[in-house]
Amino acid sequence: PTSLDKAKAIEREIFTVFQEFDADKSGSIDADELGKAMKKLGRDVSEEELQIMIQQIDTGGTGEVSFVDFAALFGIEASPIDYTE
């Protein structure tokens, strides 16, 4: 497999995890969804901590984490997602 194939495979894996966190399938992870994901991972965080985490990740200033932002946490330059496709 080429390095592009490997990168696409990693992007698909990250997307699978992202979809688990994006419970309402809005295309982004809000504070409530992030809190539930963190709890599922065994980490109970406060609303304030969630907001700080989102601020650190959210490059678009929307108050939510897009797939592009989420993938960037893993060093992957991803394309925006569209659940309608």
C-alpha positions as CSV (number, residue, x, y, z in Angstrom):
1,P,0.0,0.0,0.0
2,T,1.1,3.5,-0.8
3,S,1.5,6.2,1.9
4,L,-1.7,7.8,0.6
5,D,-3.6,4.5,1.0
6,K,-2.3,4.3,4.6
7,A,-3.3,7.9,5.3
8,K,-6.8,7.2,4.0
9,A,-7.1,4.0,6.1
10,I,-6.2,6.0,9.2
11,E,-8.7,8.7,8.3
12,R,-11.4,6.1,8.0
13,E,-10.5,4.7,11.4
14,I,-10.6,8.2,13.0
15,F,-13.9,8.9,11.3
16,T,-15.4,5.7,12.8
17,V,-14.4,7.0,16.3
18,F,-15.7,10.4,15.4
19,Q,-19.1,9.0,14.4
20,E,-19.4,7.2,17.8
21,F,-18.9,10.6,19.6
22,D,-21.2,12.5,17.2
23,A,-24.4,11.0,18.6
24,D,-26.8,13.3,16.8
25,K,-24.9,13.0,13.5
26,S,-24.7,16.7,13.1
27,G,-21.2,16.6,11.7
28,S,-19.6,18.0,14.9
29,I,-19.1,17.1,18.5
30,D,-20.6,19.5,21.0
31,A,-19.8,19.7,24.7
32,D,-22.6,17.2,25.7
33,E,-21.3,14.6,23.3
34,L,-17.7,15.2,24.3
35,G,-18.7,14.8,28.0
36,K,-20.4,11.5,27.3
37,A,-17.4,10.3,25.3
38,M,-15.0,11.2,28.0
39,K,-17.2,9.5,30.6
40,K,-17.3,6.4,28.4
41,L,-13.5,6.5,28.4
42,G,-13.5,6.6,32.2
43,R,-12.9,10.3,32.7
44,D,-15.5,12.5,34.4
45,V,-14.9,16.1,33.4
46,S,-16.8,19.3,34.4
47,E,-18.7,21.5,32.0
48,E,-15.9,24.1,32.4
49,E,-13.2,21.5,31.4
50,L,-15.3,20.5,28.4
51,Q,-15.6,24.1,27.2
52,I,-11.8,24.6,27.6
53,M,-11.1,21.4,25.7
54,I,-13.4,22.4,22.9
55,Q,-11.9,25.9,22.7
56,Q,-8.4,24.3,22.4
57,I,-9.5,22.1,19.5
58,D,-12.2,24.2,17.7
59,T,-10.4,26.1,14.9
60,G,-13.6,27.4,13.4
61,G,-14.8,29.2,16.5
62,T,-18.2,27.3,16.4
63,G,-18.0,26.0,20.0
64,E,-18.0,22.4,18.5
65,V,-15.4,20.1,17.2
66,S,-15.6,19.3,13.5
67,F,-14.2,16.2,12.0
68,V,-11.3,18.2,10.5
69,D,-10.4,19.5,14.0
70,F,-10.8,16.0,15.5
71,A,-8.6,14.4,12.8
72,A,-6.0,17.1,13.4
73,L,-5.6,15.8,16.9
74,F,-4.1,12.7,15.4
75,G,-2.0,14.5,12.9
76,I,-4.3,13.8,10.0
77,E,-5.3,16.4,7.5
78,A,-8.9,15.4,6.8
79,S,-11.6,16.6,4.5
80,P,-14.8,18.0,5.9
81,I,-17.6,15.4,6.2
82,D,-21.1,15.5,4.8
83,Y,-23.4,12.9,6.3
84,T,-25.8,13.3,3.4
85,E,-23.4,11.7,0.9
